Amino acid sequence: MDPKIVRRLVLVVFVGGIAGMIVGSIADNNGIAITFGLVTAVAAICLMLVTSVTSRDQGVTFDEGRAEEMESRIQDLVAGGADEDRVRSLVRDAVLLGRSARPVPPGRVDPTS
């Protein structure tokens, strides 16, 4: 389901939940007010979940060409006399470092540039 549709449905539930809480309070029925409040809270959690899932970077793909180029460069280093285990360990550490890096928020200056 499209996230925009889910967000719109959640907005409808929010408005309905608020109206239900008001009606329940006016009718002096705490059970109705609490029920609509809980429904509204669940809708808020759903909205957070949808936002979290859909905001992930969808553009990340595995680049087979870059991987082949990297393997070729590793083989060149090994052919030049470098220890293969140490080179591969360095590459693994570089990958872990890259994965742990966080993107710089808009408006902030990247200290590494």
N, C-alpha and C positions, 0 to 999 in steps of 0.2 A: 504494500500500500504506500502511496506517495506520502512523504512526510508532511507536505502542505495540507493534505486532506486530514491527516491525524491532528495536526495543530488546530485546524478549523473546528474539528469535532470537540477537541478539548476546550476550545473557547466557548462553544455552545454549552458544554457541561459546566464550565465555570459560571457563566451567566445564569444558567438554570440552578446551579447550586447556591449561588448567592440569593437568588429570588426565593428558593426553598427555605434557606435559613431565615430570611426576613419574614416570610409567611408563617413559618413555624414559631418564630418569636412572637409575632403579633397574635397568633392563635394561642399563645401561652402553652405550646406543646414542645417541651424540650427534646423529646424523642425525635420529632421530625427535624428540628433544627440541627441536632447532632448528626443525624443520618445524612442530611444534605451537606453538612460540614465535612464528614468523612469522605463522601463521594467527591467533593471538591478537592480534598487533599490527595486522594488517589489519582485524580486527573492531573494534579500538579506533578506528581511523581512520574506519571506516564509522559508528560511533556518533557521533563528532565531526561528521561530515558531515551525518548525519540531524538532529542537534541544531541545527546551524547553519542548515540549510535550513528547518526547521519553526519556529524561534524568531523568524523575521522577522514584522514587524507585518502580519497578514492583514487588519486592519480599515481600512486606508488605501484610500479610494476617491476618485475625482474627483467633486467636488460641482458639478454643472452650474449649480444655482441660485446658489451663491456666486460662480461665475465670471461669470455674467450680472450679478450685483449689482456685482462689481468693475469690469466693463467700463462699467456705467452710471455709477459714481462717477468713473471716469477721464474719460468723456465730459463729465460735469458740470464737472470741473476744467478741461478744455480749453475748454469753452464759457465758463467764467469768466475765461479769458485766460491760463491756464497753457500752457507750451510742451509739446505732446504728446510729442515725443521725450524730453524730460527726465522727464516723468511716467512714461512707459513704462520708461525706464531705471531710475528709482527702484523701480518695481514689480519689475523683473527682479532688481535687487540685493536687494530684500526677500525674494524667493523663494529666492535663493541663500543668503542668511543663514539663513533658516528651515530649509533643507535641511542646512546645515552644523551646526545646533544638535544637541547630543546630549541625550538624555533624562537627567534627574536620577535617579540610583540611589535606591532606597527607603532611607529613613532619613537622607538628606542634605538639607540645606536649600538651596532654590533661591535664589541670591544676587540674582536679578532680581525676586523677589517681595517 
